[in-house]
Amino acid sequence: MWAARANDWQRPLGLRYSLGMKTIIMRIAAAALLLCLRPLAPAALAADADNIAPATAADWQALAKLPDWSGVWTPVISDQVAQEKTNRPPWKPQVTRQIEHMYAEEDAGRPFPIIDHCFPTGMPSWMLITHNAFEILFTPGRVTILGEGDGNRLRRIYTDGRPHPADPDPSFHGHSVGHWEGDTLVVDTVGLLPQAYLAVNEAVGVPNNGDMHIVERLHLQGPDTLLDELQITAGKVLSKPWNTTRKYYRQRARKFDILEGVCEQGSYTEAVDANGNAIFAPVKFHNGVPVGSDSK
């Protein structure tokens, strides 16, 4: 910023103003020149490497070389049941006791509500026990998995070569990066909330309790079957890494299109307020049975 000297104030006002403005304009021009030259500096080039480059026409055309995973995918439930019976996780002894108690409660008709809430199912339980459909979208630098149900059933798998953050913010689905090995998508996931469940069915499972790491290999097994090979490392609850698989079947008919679902909406009923407006009102229960609401 221009600083006035003592003799500047002895000059006529117009001249002082002219000299000051000239100095300011020159400094602005110099700063603008530096900004123009900045991208040429090595340090700036290194910083630009952290930015996402706009997708080019070639990037979009390259997607045509990837395998066809279009359509809607539904889990093969019989495969889930078979894996649960024949390939159980190597639980630690203290966890095994919890799991056995959960199975006993399930058999007694008192299942533990692992997913009876509005939190996301999270990883890896989403891929392990879901009964809902999902679709897979390919865009330059990313694979996105969108699940049926709440809008929070969403996985972003970055395929642009970026690493995991040094200190990722924990989330239900974690931070995922992937790369292609032929027609197989290899996905590495870290940064999962310790509260995210490692479940084998909708009533049996435990929170991973931290430091869980998941590696997946997704590829087609036949024209309409997608296979997910998972290796789950969760040292707080597993005695060793657990290798398991899950299958999903492609539904091509439009009747299988994914529908909107809002978990919280299940706690409300359609109603009309005193002004005649359509609203959602909290459901009232009597002895566990919904009996309507207090709205008009």
VENMO-V843509 format. One record per backbone hydrogen bond with DSSP energy under -1.0 kcal/mol. NH is the residue of the N-H (numbers start at 0). CO is the residue of the C=O. If there is no record, write none. Layout:
NH&CO  NH&CO
This chain:
10&7  15&11  16&12  17&13  18&14  19&15  20&16  21&17  22&18  23&19  24&20  25&21  26&22  27&23  28&24  29&25  30&26  31&27  32&28  33&29  34&30  35&31  36&32  37&33  39&36  40&37  44&40  45&41  46&42  47&43  49&46  50&47  59&55  60&56  61&57  63&60  64&61  65&62  71&250  72&133  73&248  75&246  76&74  79&75  80&76  81&77  82&78  83&79  84&80  85&81  86&82  90&88  91&236  95&91  96&92  98&94  99&95  100&96  101&97  102&98  103&99  104&100  105&101  106&102  107&103  108&105  109&104  113&111  116&114  122&171  125&121  127&123  128&124  129&125  133&72  134&145  136&143  138&141  141&138  142&156  143&136  144&154  145&134  146&152  147&132  152&149  153&151  154&144  156&142  157&175  158&140  170&190  174&189  176&187  177&157  178&185  180&183  183&180  184&217  185&178  186&215  187&176  188&213  189&174  192&170  195&192  197&205  199&203  200&203  205&197  207&195  208&193  212&232  213&188  214&230  215&186  216&228  217&184  218&226  220&224  225&247  226&218  227&245  228&216  229&243  230&214  231&241  232&212  236&233  237&233  238&89  241&231  243&229  245&227  247&225  248&73  249&223  250&71  255&252  256&253  260&148  265&262  266&263  267&264  268&280  270&278  272&276  275&272  278&270  280&268  282&266  283&291  285&288  288&285  290&283
